[in-house]
Every structure is written in structure tokens, then in C-alpha cells.
Amino acid sequence: ADPAGRLFLALGVDHVNYFVHWAEKLGYAPYHRNVEARYGSEDAWGRAALDRLRAWGFNLLAAGHGERLRHRGLPFTEFITFGADFSPFSDIAAKTTWTGFPNVFHPRWEEYCRWKARRMCAPQRDDPWLFGYFLDNELEWYGKDGDELGLVHEVIAKPAAHDAKRAWVDHARRTHGNLAALTRAWGTRYGSFAGVAAATRPPAVATEAFRADERSFLALIAERYFGATTDAVRKADPNHLVIGCRFAGRAPEPVWPVAGRHLDIVSVNYYPRVDLDEGTAEEYVVESARVAAIHGRPMMVTEWSFPALDAGLPCLHGAGMRVDTQGERARAWEIMQTAILRSPYMVGSDYFMWADEPAEGISSTFPEDSNYGLVNLRDEAYEPLVRTAARVNPTARALHESGPAPVPAAAPAALGPGWRELAA
């Protein structure tokens, strides 16, 4: 509900920003250069952008928006980035070209979360325009190897003195009580718990008991992450929603129940395929219903998009099912937005995103070059898409009350962590 108690379904757009997107190869942001020439100032651009968002039926400034757009008629989200900012200081998964994962067992992790929440959340506790807080974006819950338990493999690879490694050994000791019991359960021959700490790889043949210990330890990692971050936010600001950490497509199975215990809203960045002929989003319907039943909380899809190949951009990098034309793109958009809004557990949808990426890509480590925008680099709207949004978005409440799209009787296999592969 909004501050007046009325039903609010969040319909956001990511990266509504005067300064997007910097292109390393060019040394400037072509969209920003174009709109600076067109409007002359960020305020003038902002007035036009807000008018367009409202005309197209959107009602939320989502991730990455320009802060000068705030308090001008649309609610907004706030980004905290607890984990991504702590992981360069101490990590479980190193922050290299992506976000990493913080060392949630570090003795200063909770103190850091409290400090950051006081700095970012406390000043906004009485702001009626603030929708809620994102804790992070696409942390590396699968570690670097992409395995369901890859984050635990990262811990095992750490040296014996690392806080997370000590927590892993303590977890094994608590679970099994003594070395003899652990040896039987794991099928290993460690001579001592110091040997467990010294090992930097899982056993060559992992027993089910070992895998169970990995799953329970991953749940402990999630508890340390969500417990510290959400407690810090709520102590600094008890008045606004905690809207998750924007999982990259999905999360390891042990993480979902923990997220559900701590979050107000579970947020997922999700790029499924849709069937343009049948008008269905079966992949999304099946997987989102499955995980919603596990965590039991309201959800938001906080990124989704369908780049089209006729926009004059390479569209070689970045997530999302590619379509041929802007007409097909508008059709895919309507299918997905309708499926989200009809899902009874969904309370919001943030489309990715405001403006296209540059043809030259963004950077060598982040080379995205795709047609994600509601507008192109000249700030011209993609008319088939925005006309569709202007027609569908105002029906959000009716769609939400119409009941969910049917879930197929034979659900496909759960999606794996390779969800970001191009679906050309």
C-alpha cells in the first residue's frame, strides 16, 4: 500500500538517468551527450523524462535512477550495496569483474552494516516518497564455479585462518561432534580438525552427508548476510520496505527460505524466454511460482528485457531473449508484463531499462551493447513498446485481480545458474 493505504503495484524502469551510459571506447556517454545538447540541463531533461514515464503508465523510479528525479511526483527506490562494498575489504568470493560476495563471518561485518544503514537509511526514515531499499545487486551466490554450492567451495578454498573457513570447520564440528563421526560421514581421512581447515578442496567423492553439510552451511551464510543487513536497515529506518538483493535469475535452493524469513519483498533480475506465437511466458510462470512457494514472501522482478535486432545495435552482450523487430519486442514486453502482474505473489515489475546501451559497449569488463531502452541514444522513444506500455500498465490492478496464468501440469526442470547465456 502507498502512504495513504491504497493498493500500489510498483511499475518501475531501471536507470532513468541523465548520465547513462559511459562508453569506455568513446570516452564519453553518447546518450548523455545527446540529451545535454537537446535539453540543456538535467532539470529540463528530468521534467521530460518524468512526463514520459507517467504517460507510459510507469509509477516508480527503480534501480540506477538519477537522484535529481526524486520528490518530483514518483516514488523511488534506494540502493545500499552492503555486500558489494564490503567484499573488496574481505570476501568469500572475490570482487573482480562482478560483485563478489562479502565475508559475512568477518568480526566487523555487522558493525559495517549498522554504520552503512545509519548513514544511508536513517536520514530517509520519514520520507513518504521512498518505496524501499535494495540491499545489493546480483551478488555471486554461486561463487565463481557456478555450482549450486559454489559459494561453499569458495570458503573451502580459503586458508585455515580465514574467518569463513574457521566458521566452516566449526560448523562441521558442531554437526558431527567429533572427528571419527565426521570421517564416517564424509568418507575422508583427515587426521584432525586442523586437517579439515587445511584442505582447500572438497573431497574427491562427495558423500550425501558432505553435501548436506554444504547446504546447511550455505543456509548459514545466507542467515549471516540477510540477518545483519535487514536488522541494520530496520533499526535505522523502521518505516520502509526491505526489497531484497536482486538475485541474478535465481538463488541456490538453501538460500530461498532464509531470504523469505528476513525480507519484505524478494527481488529477482530475471530474463526468461516467452512464446510470441502462443502469447505465454511459461518459463517465468513455472519458476517464479516454484520459488515463491519456497520463500513465502511477495516478489518483484527487478530486471527483464527483450532486445530487438532491428535497432542498429550489435546486441551481442547482455541477458535477454533476442527478437527480430520492435513489434516483436512490444509483443514480448506485453506477454511478460501481463504474466508478472497476474502472478498473485508479485507486487512489482521493474523494466530494464530507460535508454539503449552504446554500440561500442560499456567497458572491456562489461561489454553490453544491446537494445534495452524505452528510448534510443538520441532520446527517441521506441513507439511500439511505449504505446504498449501506455495501454497495459494502467490495467495493472485489473490484471492482478484477474488471477494467475495457468501453470503447466508438467513443469520444466528448474533453471540453472547459466541463465545469463544469450537466448538468440
Phi, psi and chi 1 to 4 in degrees:
 res  aa     phi    psi   chi1   chi2   chi3   chi4
   1 ALA       -  152.6      -      -      -      -
   2 ASP   -82.1  178.0   68.3   11.4      -      -
   3 PRO   -59.0  -20.6  -28.1   36.4      -      -
   4 ALA   -90.9    2.6      -      -      -      -
   5 GLY    87.1    9.3      -      -      -      -
   6 ARG   -89.0  148.4  -62.7  171.0  -61.1 -136.6
   7 LEU   -56.5  131.4  175.7   68.4      -      -
   8 PHE  -129.6  115.2 -177.7   78.8      -      -
   9 LEU  -102.6  117.8  -66.2  169.9      -      -
  10 ALA   -76.0  122.9      -      -      -      -
  11 LEU  -122.5   90.3  -55.0  175.0      -      -
  12 GLY  -106.4  170.2      -      -      -      -
  13 VAL  -133.3  130.5  177.1      -      -      -
  14 ASP   -78.2  150.0  -68.0  -40.2      -      -
  15 HIS    58.0   42.9  -60.9  -71.2      -      -
  16 VAL   -78.7   94.9 -174.0      -      -      -
  17 ASN  -149.7  133.9 -160.1  -54.0      -      -
  18 TYR   -62.7  -23.4 -173.0   57.2      -      -
  19 PHE  -105.3    4.3  -63.8   98.3      -      -
  20 VAL   -76.8  157.9  -65.2      -      -      -
  21 HIS  -113.2  129.8  -57.6  -80.3      -      -
  22 TRP   -65.0  132.6  179.3  -92.9      -      -
  23 ALA  -111.9  114.3      -      -      -      -
  24 GLU   -57.5  -41.2 -177.6 -179.3  -87.1      -
  25 LYS   -68.1  -27.4  -70.3 -179.7  179.8  178.6
  26 LEU   -90.9  -30.1  -63.0  174.4      -      -
  27 GLY    82.3   12.8      -      -      -      -
  28 TYR  -158.2  173.2   63.2   89.9      -      -
  29 ALA  -102.9  109.8      -      -      -      -
  30 PRO   -61.8  -37.1   12.6  -23.1      -      -
  31 TYR   -62.7  -46.3  175.8   78.6      -      -
  32 HIS   -61.4  -43.2  169.0   63.1      -      -
  33 ARG   -60.4  -41.0 -180.0  169.7  -72.8 -170.2
  34 ASN   -68.5  -44.0  -70.3  -25.5      -      -
  35 VAL   -76.6  -26.3  -66.0      -      -      -
  36 GLU   -63.6  -41.8 -173.8  176.2   43.8      -
  37 ALA   -68.2  -35.1      -      -      -      -
  38 ARG   -76.7  -42.2  179.0  175.9  178.9  179.3
  39 TYR  -105.6  -27.8  -64.5  100.7      -      -
  40 GLY    88.3  -21.4      -      -      -      -
  41 SER  -158.7  159.5   71.2      -      -      -
  42 GLU   -66.0  -35.7 -175.0  176.5    0.7      -
  43 ASP   -64.9  -43.3  -77.8  -16.5      -      -
  44 ALA   -65.7  -43.3      -      -      -      -
  45 TRP   -59.9  -42.6  165.9   84.6      -      -
  46 GLY   -61.3  -41.0      -      -      -      -
  47 ARG   -59.9  -43.7  -74.1 -167.8  -64.5  -88.1
  48 ALA   -67.8  -42.0      -      -      -      -
  49 ALA   -64.1  -43.7      -      -      -      -
  50 LEU   -65.1  -39.8  -70.4  166.0      -      -
  51 ASP   -61.9  -40.9  -74.1  -15.4      -      -
  52 ARG   -67.9  -43.4  -66.7  164.8  104.1 -177.1
  53 LEU   -56.9  -46.5  -73.8  170.0      -      -
  54 ARG   -64.2  -41.6  -77.0 -173.0  -75.9  -98.1
  55 ALA   -64.4  -29.4      -      -      -      -
  56 TRP   -91.6    5.6  -60.8  -24.4      -      -
  57 GLY    87.0   12.4      -      -      -      -
  58 PHE   -90.2  150.4  -65.6  101.5      -      -
  59 ASN  -136.6   16.3   62.2   10.3      -      -
  60 LEU  -147.9  136.4  179.9   73.6      -      -
  61 LEU   -87.2  108.9  -64.5  168.0      -      -
  62 ALA   -91.7 -158.2      -      -      -      -
  63 ALA   -57.2  141.4      -      -      -      -
  64 GLY    77.5   13.3      -      -      -      -
  65 HIS   -75.6  157.9   65.4  -89.3      -      -
  66 GLY   -72.7  131.5      -      -      -      -
  67 GLU   -65.6  -21.0  -68.5 -169.3   10.6      -
  68 ARG   -74.4   -5.6  -59.0 -135.0    1.0 -143.0
  69 LEU   -83.8  -13.5  -63.6  175.3      -      -
  70 ARG   -69.5  153.2  -64.1  178.6  178.6 -179.1
  71 HIS    60.6   34.3  -53.9  112.7      -      -
  72 ARG  -128.9   30.8  -64.6  169.2   67.3  174.9
  73 GLY   112.7  -11.8      -      -      -      -
  74 LEU  -123.9  137.7  -69.4 -176.8      -      -
  75 PRO   -64.6  163.6   19.2  -27.5      -      -
  76 PHE  -140.5  160.2   65.3   92.9      -      -
  77 THR  -104.1  159.1   58.4      -      -      -
  78 GLU  -121.2  141.6 -177.8   64.5  -87.4      -
  79 PHE  -106.6  128.4 -121.8  118.1      -      -
  80 ILE  -103.2  -41.3  -56.3  177.7      -      -
  81 THR    56.4   54.8   61.2      -      -      -
  82 PHE   -56.7  -58.9  -74.3  109.5      -      -
  83 GLY   -70.3  -43.6      -      -      -      -
  84 ALA   -64.4  -30.6      -      -      -      -
  85 ASP   -82.8  -25.2  -71.9  -12.4      -      -
  86 PHE   -85.2  -28.2 -167.1   80.2      -      -
  87 SER   -62.6  -31.2   56.2      -      -      -
  88 PRO   -65.2  -25.5  -23.0   35.2      -      -
  89 PHE   -80.2  -45.5  171.0   69.2      -      -
  90 SER  -157.1  127.7 -175.8      -      -      -
  91 ASP  -129.1  160.9   67.6   73.1      -      -
  92 ILE   -96.0  -46.9  -71.3  176.0      -      -
  93 ALA  -114.7  127.4      -      -      -      -
  94 ALA   -65.6  142.2      -      -      -      -
  95 LYS   -84.4  104.7 -175.6  175.8 -178.2  177.3
  96 THR  -113.5  -96.3   52.8      -      -      -
  97 THR   -91.0   -4.2   57.0      -      -      -
  98 TRP  -127.9 -154.4 -153.6 -119.7      -      -
  99 THR   -86.6  -22.8   55.9      -      -      -
 100 GLY    72.6 -171.1      -      -      -      -
 101 PHE  -144.8  132.2 -163.8   91.9      -      -
 102 PRO   -72.3  155.2   30.6  -38.1      -      -
 103 ASN   -79.8   90.7  175.8   13.3      -      -
 104 VAL   -74.4   -2.9  -64.6      -      -      -
 105 PHE   -99.4   -1.6  -61.1   98.3      -      -
 106 HIS   -62.3  140.1 -168.4  -79.3      -      -
 107 PRO   -63.1  -16.3   16.4  -28.7      -      -
 108 ARG  -106.1    5.5  -60.4 -166.5   67.9  179.8
 109 TRP   -58.6  -51.9  163.1 -114.4      -      -
 110 GLU   -66.2  -39.9  -67.1  179.7  -10.5      -
 111 GLU   -60.7  -42.6  175.4 -170.6   -7.2      -
 112 TYR   -60.7  -44.5  164.2   80.1      -      -
 113 CYS   -61.4  -42.6  -68.9      -      -      -
 114 ARG   -63.8  -41.3  -69.7 -168.4  -64.4  -89.9
 115 TRP   -63.0  -45.7  167.6   80.3      -      -
 116 LYS   -68.5  -37.5 -167.8  156.5 -164.8 -177.1
 117 ALA   -66.3  -40.0      -      -      -      -
 118 ARG   -60.7  -40.2  -74.5 -165.1  -60.5  -90.4
 119 ARG   -71.8  -40.0 -175.9  170.2   64.3   88.9
 120 MET  -100.2  -32.4  -65.2 -168.3   67.3      -
 121 CYS   -98.1  -40.8  -54.4      -      -      -
 122 ALA   -56.2  -41.4      -      -      -      -
 123 PRO   -65.8  -16.1  -22.1   34.7      -      -
 124 GLN  -107.7    9.3  -57.5 -172.1   81.7      -
 125 ARG   -63.1  -24.7   60.4 -178.7  -66.0  157.1
 126 ASP  -109.4   15.3  -63.9  -40.8      -      -
 127 ASP   -82.4  114.0 -168.4  -27.7      -      -
 128 PRO   -72.5  -12.1   27.6  -35.1      -      -
 129 TRP   -89.6  -11.6  -68.1  100.9      -      -
 130 LEU   -79.3  123.0  174.5   59.8      -      -
 131 PHE   -80.7  -45.7  177.4   73.9      -      -
 132 GLY   171.7  179.5      -      -      -      -
 133 TYR  -111.9  129.1  -62.3  101.3      -      -
 134 PHE   -85.2  129.6  -69.1  119.2      -      -
 135 LEU   -74.5  -37.9  -57.0  174.4      -      -
 136 ASP  -163.6 -178.9  -92.1  -63.3      -      -
 137 ASN  -134.6  118.6 -179.3   62.4      -      -
 138 GLU    49.7   52.5  -63.0 -169.8   -8.7      -
 139 LEU   -61.2  157.8  -68.7  176.0      -      -
 140 GLU   -86.2   71.8  -65.9 -176.6   62.1      -
 141 TRP   -65.7  -19.2  -73.3   96.0      -      -
 142 TYR   -98.8    8.4  -69.8   91.1      -      -
 143 GLY    64.6 -160.7      -      -      -      -
 144 LYS   -88.4  -19.9  -59.0  -64.0 -174.9 -176.1
 145 ASP   -92.0   -5.6   65.6   14.2      -      -
 146 GLY    75.3    4.8      -      -      -      -
 147 ASP   -76.6  154.3 -175.2   85.0      -      -
 148 GLU   -51.4  -35.2  173.5   80.5   -0.4      -
 149 LEU  -112.2   26.2  -63.1  167.9      -      -
 150 GLY   -60.7  -31.0      -      -      -      -
 151 LEU   -67.5  -34.4 -161.2   55.4      -      -
 152 VAL   -68.9  -36.6 -178.0      -      -      -
 153 HIS   -60.4  -36.1  -59.2  166.0      -      -
 154 GLU   -61.9  -40.2  -61.0  -76.9  -13.7      -
 155 VAL   -65.1  -45.7  171.8      -      -      -
 156 ILE   -60.9  -32.3  -66.3  171.4      -      -
 157 ALA   -74.0  -10.6      -      -      -      -
 158 LYS   -74.3  158.7  -62.5  -66.4 -173.6 -172.9
 159 PRO   -67.8  162.1   21.2  -30.8      -      -
 160 ALA   -59.5  -31.1      -      -      -      -
 161 ALA   -82.3   -8.0      -      -      -      -
 162 HIS   -66.9  140.6 -168.4  -81.9      -      -
 163 ASP   -55.8  -43.9  -53.2  -62.4      -      -
 164 ALA   -67.5  -36.1      -      -      -      -
 165 LYS   -66.9  -39.9 -172.5   62.1  164.6  -67.3
 166 ARG   -63.3  -37.8  -70.2 -159.0  -60.0  -94.4
 167 ALA   -65.5  -36.8      -      -      -      -
 168 TRP   -63.4  -44.3  163.6 -112.2      -      -
 169 VAL   -67.0  -41.6  175.9      -      -      -
 170 ASP   -61.7  -38.7  -70.7  -15.6      -      -
 171 HIS   -63.3  -43.6  179.8   71.6      -      -
 172 ALA   -64.1  -40.3      -      -      -      -
 173 ARG   -65.3  -44.4 -167.4 -165.9  -55.2  -91.8
 174 ARG   -64.3  -39.2  -73.3 -165.8  -54.5  -88.2
 175 THR   -67.9  -40.9  -58.5      -      -      -
 176 HIS  -108.7  -15.6  -62.5  -76.1      -      -
 177 GLY    86.0  -46.1      -      -      -      -
 178 ASN  -149.5  168.0   57.0   62.0      -      -
 179 LEU   -66.2  -36.6 -172.4   65.4      -      -
 180 ALA   -62.3  -42.6      -      -      -      -
 181 ALA   -67.2  -39.6      -      -      -      -
 182 LEU   -63.8  -42.2  180.0  144.6      -      -
 183 THR   -60.3  -42.4  -62.5      -      -      -
 184 ARG   -65.6  -42.2  -71.2 -168.0  -60.7  -88.1
 185 ALA   -69.9  -40.4      -      -      -      -
 186 TRP   -91.8  -15.1  -72.5    7.7      -      -
 187 GLY    67.1   35.8      -      -      -      -
 188 THR  -115.5  174.9   52.5      -      -      -
 189 ARG  -130.7   41.4  -64.1 -176.0  178.1 -178.9
 190 TYR   -65.2  137.7  -61.7  118.9      -      -
 191 GLY   -82.3  -12.8      -      -      -      -
 192 SER  -167.2  170.0   64.3      -      -      -
 193 PHE   -68.4  -23.5  -81.9  104.0      -      -
 194 ALA   -63.4  -32.8      -      -      -      -
 195 GLY   -67.3  -36.3      -      -      -      -
 196 VAL   -62.3  -42.6  177.3      -      -      -
 197 ALA   -66.5  -33.0      -      -      -      -
 198 ALA   -77.4  -24.0      -      -      -      -
 199 ALA   -66.3  134.3      -      -      -      -
 200 THR  -113.6    8.1   55.6      -      -      -
 201 ARG  -136.8  150.8  -64.8 -179.9 -177.4  176.7
 202 PRO   -63.7  161.7  -17.1   29.2      -      -
 203 PRO   -54.4  147.7  -22.7   31.7      -      -
 204 ALA   -57.8  -37.0      -      -      -      -
 205 VAL  -120.0  109.7  177.6      -      -      -
 206 ALA   -84.9  120.4      -      -      -      -
 207 THR   -74.1  165.1   64.8      -      -      -
 208 GLU   -62.8  -34.1  179.3   49.9   40.8      -
 209 ALA   -64.9  -38.9      -      -      -      -
 210 PHE   -65.2  -43.8  178.8   80.9      -      -
 211 ARG   -63.5  -36.7  -62.8  -72.5  -76.4 -177.8
 212 ALA   -63.7  -38.5      -      -      -      -
 213 ASP   -66.4  -38.1  -71.0  -14.9      -      -
 214 GLU   -62.5  -44.0  -73.8 -172.0  -59.1      -
 215 ARG   -63.7  -42.7  -71.6 -169.3  -68.9  -90.7
 216 SER   -69.3  -31.9   59.8      -      -      -
 217 PHE   -71.6  -36.5 -171.9   69.7      -      -
 218 LEU   -62.4  -39.2 -178.8   54.8      -      -
 219 ALA   -62.3  -36.0      -      -      -      -
 220 LEU   -66.7  -41.0  177.1   59.5      -      -
 221 ILE   -57.6  -47.1  -68.7  173.4      -      -
 222 ALA   -61.3  -40.5      -      -      -      -
 223 GLU   -61.8  -43.7 -177.7   65.4   36.3      -
 224 ARG   -64.0  -37.6  -64.0  -81.8  -59.7 -179.6
 225 TYR   -71.1  -57.8  171.7   78.1      -      -
 226 PHE   -70.2  -34.3  -73.9  113.1      -      -
 227 GLY   -62.4  -48.4      -      -      -      -
 228 ALA   -69.3  -42.7      -      -      -      -
 229 THR   -69.9  -48.1   54.5      -      -      -
 230 THR   -69.5  -35.9   59.5      -      -      -
 231 ASP   -64.0  -40.6 -177.7   67.0      -      -
 232 ALA   -64.5  -43.6      -      -      -      -
 233 VAL   -63.1  -47.1  170.2      -      -      -
 234 ARG   -69.3  -29.8  -70.0 -176.3  176.6  117.8
 235 LYS   -70.9  -35.9  -76.2 -179.8  177.2  174.7
 236 ALA   -79.9  -32.4      -      -      -      -
 237 ASP  -147.9   94.9  177.6   -1.4      -      -
 238 PRO   -81.2    2.6   30.8  -34.7      -      -
 239 ASN  -101.7   -7.7  -59.3  -35.9      -      -
 240 HIS  -126.3  163.0  -67.9  101.6      -      -
 241 LEU   -76.2  147.8  -62.7  169.0      -      -
 242 VAL  -101.8  111.3 -178.5      -      -      -
 243 ILE  -108.5   33.1   52.0  179.4      -      -
 244 GLY    86.5 -172.0      -      -      -      -
 245 CYS  -120.3   17.7   61.2      -      -      -
 246 ARG    52.8   65.2  -65.5  165.8   55.1   95.3
 247 PHE   -54.6  142.4  -70.5  118.2      -      -
 248 ALA   -81.2   80.0      -      -      -      -
 249 GLY    90.0  -54.1      -      -      -      -
 250 ARG  -161.4 -176.3   62.7 -169.9  -60.8  -92.4
 251 ALA  -135.0  157.5      -      -      -      -
 252 PRO   -56.5  144.9  -24.1   34.5      -      -
 253 GLU   -53.7  -40.7  -66.4  -62.0  -62.9      -
 254 PRO   -66.5  -13.9  -21.9   34.6      -      -
 255 VAL   -82.7  -33.6  174.0      -      -      -
 256 TRP   -55.9  -50.2  -68.8  117.7      -      -
 257 PRO   -62.3  -34.2  -18.7   30.9      -      -
 258 VAL   -67.4  -44.7 -176.8      -      -      -
 259 ALA   -57.6  -42.7      -      -      -      -
 260 GLY   -63.4  -31.9      -      -      -      -
 261 ARG   -71.1  -26.2  -73.7 -161.7  -62.2  -86.3
 262 HIS  -107.5  -30.2  -70.9  -78.4      -      -
 263 LEU   -91.5  153.7  -61.6  173.1      -      -
 264 ASP   -79.4  -41.0  -63.6  -50.2      -      -
 265 ILE  -135.9  134.5  -63.8  172.9      -      -
 266 VAL   -92.6  123.4  174.9      -      -      -
 267 SER  -109.3  139.1   52.0      -      -      -
 268 VAL  -137.4  131.3 -180.0      -      -      -
 269 ASN   -89.8  118.5  -60.8  -16.0      -      -
 270 TYR  -141.6  124.4 -170.1   52.6      -      -
 271 TYR  -121.0   81.7  -67.5   81.6      -      -
 272 PRO   -87.2  172.2   35.4  -36.3      -      -
 273 ARG   -87.1  151.0  -62.1 -173.9   68.0   86.3
 274 VAL  -127.8  160.6  -61.6      -      -      -
 275 ASP  -101.1  106.9 -170.8  -39.3      -      -
 276 LEU   -67.7  -32.3  -64.7  174.5      -      -
 277 ASP   -73.4  -45.5  -64.4  -35.3      -      -
 278 GLU   -85.4  -15.5  -62.5  -64.8  -33.2      -
 279 GLY    71.0   33.6      -      -      -      -
 280 THR  -123.9  156.9   57.0      -      -      -
 281 ALA  -125.7   59.5      -      -      -      -
 282 GLU   -58.9  -41.5 -179.4  177.4  -64.1      -
 283 GLU   -58.6  -47.2 -178.8 -178.2  -55.6      -
 284 TYR   -64.4  -47.2  155.0   78.6      -      -
 285 VAL   -58.8  -45.3  169.8      -      -      -
 286 VAL   -68.6  -50.5  170.6      -      -      -
 287 GLU   -70.5  -40.5 -178.5   66.2    0.0      -
 288 SER   -67.6  -37.8   63.2      -      -      -
 289 ALA   -66.1  -37.4      -      -      -      -
 290 ARG   -63.4  -49.0 -173.9 -173.9   72.2   82.0
 291 VAL   -74.8  -31.4  -60.3      -      -      -
 292 ALA   -61.7  -35.0      -      -      -      -
 293 ALA   -68.5  -25.4      -      -      -      -
 294 ILE   -80.2  -50.2  -62.8  171.4      -      -
 295 HIS   -88.0  -24.6   60.3   65.1      -      -
 296 GLY    72.9   18.9      -      -      -      -
 297 ARG  -116.7  162.2  -57.7  -58.6  -62.1  168.8
 298 PRO   -60.0  157.4  -20.6   32.1      -      -
 299 MET  -131.8  159.9  -69.0 -176.5   70.2      -
 300 MET  -134.3  140.9  -68.5  178.9   67.0      -
 301 VAL   -93.0  112.8 -178.6      -      -      -
 302 THR  -102.7   -0.3   38.2      -      -      -
 303 GLU  -151.8  138.0  -76.0 -173.1   18.9      -
 304 TRP  -168.1  148.3   58.6  -83.1      -      -
 305 SER  -169.6  164.4 -156.1      -      -      -
 306 PHE  -141.4   86.8  -58.9   94.7      -      -
 307 PRO   -63.0  144.0  -22.0   33.6      -      -
 308 ALA  -107.4  147.6      -      -      -      -
 309 LEU   -86.1   -2.2  -59.1  176.3      -      -
 310 ASP   -97.7   11.6   65.8   -9.7      -      -
 311 ALA   -87.2   -3.9      -      -      -      -
 312 GLY    82.9   13.2      -      -      -      -
 313 LEU  -111.3  153.7  -66.6  169.9      -      -
 314 PRO   -61.3  -39.2  -23.9   33.6      -      -
 315 CYS    54.1   37.9  -66.3      -      -      -
 316 LEU   -92.0  -23.7  -66.1  175.1      -      -
 317 HIS  -126.3  147.3  -60.1   93.6      -      -
 318 GLY   106.9  162.5      -      -      -      -
 319 ALA   -79.4  165.1      -      -      -      -
 320 GLY   115.1  140.6      -      -      -      -
 321 MET   -65.6  126.3  167.6 -176.1  160.5      -
 322 ARG   -83.6  141.3  -88.4   51.5  174.8  164.4
 323 VAL  -122.8  168.6  -64.1      -      -      -
 324 ASP   -82.3  -40.7  -70.4  -31.2      -      -
 325 THR  -131.6  166.0   67.8      -      -      -
 326 GLN   -66.0  -30.9  -65.7  -57.2  -42.6      -
 327 GLY   -63.7  -43.0      -      -      -      -
 328 GLU   -66.8  -34.4  -70.8 -177.0  -15.3      -
 329 ARG   -63.6  -44.3 -174.3  171.4  174.6 -127.8
 330 ALA   -63.1  -37.8      -      -      -      -
 331 ARG   -64.8  -46.1  169.5   73.0  168.4  149.6
 332 ALA   -62.2  -40.7      -      -      -      -
 333 TRP   -59.1  -47.0 -173.5   95.4      -      -
 334 GLU   -63.9  -40.5 -179.0  171.3    3.8      -
 335 ILE   -60.0  -47.3  -67.6  167.1      -      -
 336 MET   -71.9  -45.0 -176.9   61.9  177.0      -
 337 GLN   -61.8  -40.2 -175.4   77.7  -41.1      -
 338 THR   -64.3  -42.8  -59.9      -      -      -
 339 ALA   -62.8  -40.9      -      -      -      -
 340 ILE   -63.1  -49.8  -67.3  171.1      -      -
 341 LEU   -67.2  -26.4  -68.5  171.6      -      -
 342 ARG   -81.0  -11.7  -71.8 -171.7   64.4 -174.5
 343 SER   -76.9  121.7  -57.3      -      -      -
 344 PRO   -65.4  -23.0   21.0  -31.7      -      -
 345 TYR   -90.2   -7.1   42.3   82.7      -      -
 346 MET   -89.3  131.1  -75.9  -69.8  173.6      -
 347 VAL  -118.4    4.6  -64.4      -      -      -
 348 GLY  -171.9  161.2      -      -      -      -
 349 SER  -146.8  119.3  162.5      -      -      -
 350 ASP  -112.4  112.2  -67.7  -15.7      -      -
 351 TYR   -77.9  141.9  174.2   72.5      -      -
 352 PHE  -107.5  102.4 -171.7   81.9      -      -
 353 MET  -164.9 -165.3   58.2 -174.2  162.8      -
 354 TRP   -68.8  -55.8  173.4 -107.1      -      -
 355 ALA  -123.9  149.8      -      -      -      -
 356 ASP   -58.8  158.2  -81.2  -18.0      -      -
 357 GLU   -85.1  156.1  -65.8  166.9  -26.7      -
 358 PRO   -69.3  148.3   20.0  -29.2      -      -
 359 ALA   -60.5  -28.0      -      -      -      -
 360 GLU   -78.7   -3.3  -64.0   79.3    7.5      -
 361 GLY    82.5  172.5      -      -      -      -
 362 ILE   -90.7  -50.6  -67.6  173.7      -      -
 363 SER  -157.5  172.2   70.4      -      -      -
 364 SER   -65.4  -30.9   57.1      -      -      -
 365 THR   -93.1   -9.5   58.7      -      -      -
 366 PHE  -142.9   78.3 -165.8   73.9      -      -
 367 PRO   -86.4   21.1   32.2  -36.0      -      -
 368 GLU   -56.5  138.5  -72.7 -168.3    2.5      -
 369 ASP  -147.2   40.7   52.7    7.9      -      -
 370 SER  -115.7  163.3  -69.5      -      -      -
 371 ASN   -85.0   75.5  166.2 -134.1      -      -
 372 TYR   -96.3  -15.1  -68.8  122.9      -      -
 373 GLY   -77.0  150.7      -      -      -      -
 374 LEU   -69.8  -27.4  -65.1  174.8      -      -
 375 VAL  -126.9  156.8  -58.1      -      -      -
 376 ASN   -88.0 -173.3   64.2   21.1      -      -
 377 LEU   -69.5  -15.0  -66.2  173.3      -      -
 378 ARG   -94.0    7.8  -63.4 -179.8  -61.6  -80.8
 379 ASP    70.7   23.3 -160.5   44.3      -      -
 380 GLU   -93.0  130.3  -60.5  162.5  -17.5      -
 381 ALA   -71.2  144.7      -      -      -      -
 382 TYR   -81.1   99.9  -72.6  101.8      -      -
 383 GLU   -59.4  -43.1  -71.5  -61.6  -30.9      -
 384 PRO   -58.1  -38.3  -25.2   36.1      -      -
 385 LEU   -73.0  -48.4  179.1   55.4      -      -
 386 VAL   -71.5  -31.1  -60.0      -      -      -
 387 ARG   -65.3  -38.3  -75.5 -162.3  -56.6  -92.6
 388 THR   -65.4  -43.5  -58.8      -      -      -
 389 ALA   -61.0  -42.8      -      -      -      -
 390 ALA   -64.7  -25.2      -      -      -      -
 391 ARG   -85.0  -41.1  173.5  173.0   53.1   81.6
 392 VAL   -83.1  -44.6  173.3      -      -      -
 393 ASN   -57.1  -40.1  -76.4  -20.0      -      -
 394 PRO   -65.9  -12.7  -24.9   36.0      -      -
 395 THR   -94.6   13.8   69.6      -      -      -
 396 ALA   -55.4  -46.2      -      -      -      -
 397 ARG   -65.5  -43.5 -179.8  165.3 -175.3  167.9
 398 ALA   -62.4  -40.5      -      -      -      -
 399 LEU   -63.7  -42.6  -73.4  169.4      -      -
 400 HIS   -64.1  -34.6 -163.5   63.9      -      -
 401 GLU   -86.5   -5.7  -66.9  173.6  -10.1      -
 402 SER   -81.0  -10.2   68.1      -      -      -
 403 GLY    99.0  157.5      -      -      -      -
 404 PRO   -72.0  153.8   26.9  -34.8      -      -
 405 ALA   -64.0  146.3      -      -      -      -
 406 PRO   -64.6  140.9   22.9  -33.3      -      -
 407 VAL   -93.0  127.4  177.6      -      -      -
 408 PRO   -57.4  146.8  -21.7   31.4      -      -
 409 ALA   -63.7  -38.8      -      -      -      -
 410 ALA  -104.2   95.5      -      -      -      -
 411 ALA   -74.9  138.8      -      -      -      -
 412 PRO   -67.6  166.8   24.0  -32.3      -      -
 413 ALA   -60.7  148.7      -      -      -      -
 414 ALA   -57.3  145.5      -      -      -      -
 415 LEU   -70.5  144.3  -56.3  177.8      -      -
 416 GLY   -93.3  175.4      -      -      -      -
 417 PRO   -71.0   -4.7   23.6  -33.1      -      -
 418 GLY   -85.4   25.5      -      -      -      -
 419 TRP   -59.5  -21.9   66.3  -82.7      -      -
 420 ARG   -81.0   -5.9  -90.0 -168.0  174.4  -88.4
 421 GLU   -58.7  143.8  -64.6  175.4    4.4      -
 422 LEU   -60.3  136.5  -75.1 -179.8      -      -
 423 ALA  -110.4   73.0      -      -      -      -
 424 ALA   -77.0      -      -      -      -      -
